[in-house]
Amino acid sequence: MARHIFKFISVFSLLSIMVLPIFCLAQGQNKIDKLRINAGRLEQRLEKLAEFGKIPTGGVHRLAFSEDDIRSRIYIRSLMKEAGLEVRTDEAGNIIGRRNGSRADLPPIVFGSHTDTVPSGGKYDGAVGVLGAIECAQVINENAVQTRHPLEVIVFTDEEGGLVGSRAMNGTLTSEALKVISLSGKTIKEGILALGGDPDGLAKVKREKGDIRAFIEVHIEQGAVLDSENIDIGVVEGIVGISRWDVTFKGFSNHAGTTPMDMRKDALLAAAYFVIVVNKIVRNEPGRQVGTVGMIKAEPGAPNVIPGRVVMSLELRDLSEEKIKSLFKKIQKEAQAIAEKSGTKVTFDFIDTMAHPALTDPEIRKYIAESAEQLGLTSLFMPSGAGHDAQDMAKIAPTGMIFVPSIGGISHSPQEFTPMDNIVNGINVLLQTILKIDSGAQE
Ligand SMILES: [Zn+2]
C-alpha cells in the first residue's frame, strides 16, 4: 500500500514538475495579454502637457528650442522617472528613458515620438506618441514585467523643423543642417545646446543597424481615412516617398483683344488641361498614391495679355519609387499631347526627391495587427502621407507605426482632435506590440 502511495506521489510530483512550469508560463502569458494602460492617467498628462505653449484658441504653440519646449521637457523627464526609467539627454538633445532587460546582450526595443509643435498646432501631434510611450513603460514597470530586451522611450528633438533628433540617430544630420535657423530664432546648433545637448558630439548619438531591436511610433493619422472609414487602428506600411518637378508650358504672349481664339498659343490654357490630366492619371490607378499641382505662376500676368509662359509644381507621393516613376512617365506623355494640341512647348525640371519611401517592417506590422485583433479593434494597412521620425529610424532599425484616427483629418491646427478612446486603443496596441516583440522570435 505504502509503495503504491509512494508511486502515486512520485507520478504526481513528476507530472507537477512537467506541467507546473507550462501552467505558470501560460498564467504569465495570460497576465501579459491582459495588461492595459491607465487611461485616466494618460488623459490627465495629455491635458497637462498641452499647458506648455497653450494658445487662447485651444491649440498649442510649442516650437522646438523655445522656452515652452524647454519647460515641457522638464515635465517629460519627471514622468519618465515616475515610470521607473533611467533618464538622460543625448548629444542631439533627444531625451532617452531606459529600463534594463533580463538579457544584457539584446538590443533595446525603442518607442517614442516628439513634443515640439508647428506654430499654432494641436495638442495630439507627437504628444500622443510620447505620453503613450511613457505610459507603456510605466504599466510594464508597475506590473513588474521583466522584459528580455531593454526598453527605451525616446523624445526626439525638433521633429517639425526637419526631423533633427532622428536624423542625428541615423547619422544624416549634417553640419550644414546645424546652421539652419529654426522657427524659435535659434540655429539648430544653438537649439541643441539649449536642450542640454552637445552639437560637437553628435557622432555619439548615431546608432548602427542591429543596435535597435525595433522602433515603434504611435501617431495621429493627420488624414481622414481612419475617421471616415470608422477604423480604430492604422497599421502603417511605410512613409511615402516625395518627388517634385517644375513644369513649364511655353506659348506666346499676345494681345488678348486682337488675337482670335484659334490663333492663340495660350500657356495657361495648356496648364489647366495639365492640372486635370495629373488628377486623372493619379486617380486611375489602384493604390493610395497622391499627385498635386500646388503652385502655378502665369506670365506676364495681365488681364489683357494671353499668358505666354506658365510654371507649375508637380508633386507625387507613394510608397513605391517605381510607381512614382511610372506615374511621372504617363503624366509626361499626356503633357506632350497637350502641348502639341495647344501649340505650346512643355518641359519638366526635376527638383528633388524630398524623401525616399521608408517601409515599415513586415514582422512588426504583423504584431501590430495581431495586437489590434486581440484587443477587439478594427485595423487597416495604410501608407503615411506625412513625414515622421519613424522614416529616419526605418533606415537603421525594423520599424513599425501605429495610427489613431484624426477627426475630420485635421492636424497642424488648434482644431486637431482625437477622442480619448481612440488614443487609449492605440497605446494599448503599442503596449501589446512591445510585449509581443519582446517574447517573439527568441534570439
Ligand atoms: Zn508629429
Boltz pocket constraint, residues with backbone or C-beta under 6 A from the ligand:
constraints:
  - pocket:
      binder: B
      contacts: [[A, 114], [A, 125], [A, 126], [A, 159], [A, 219], [A, 387]]
      max_distance: 6.0
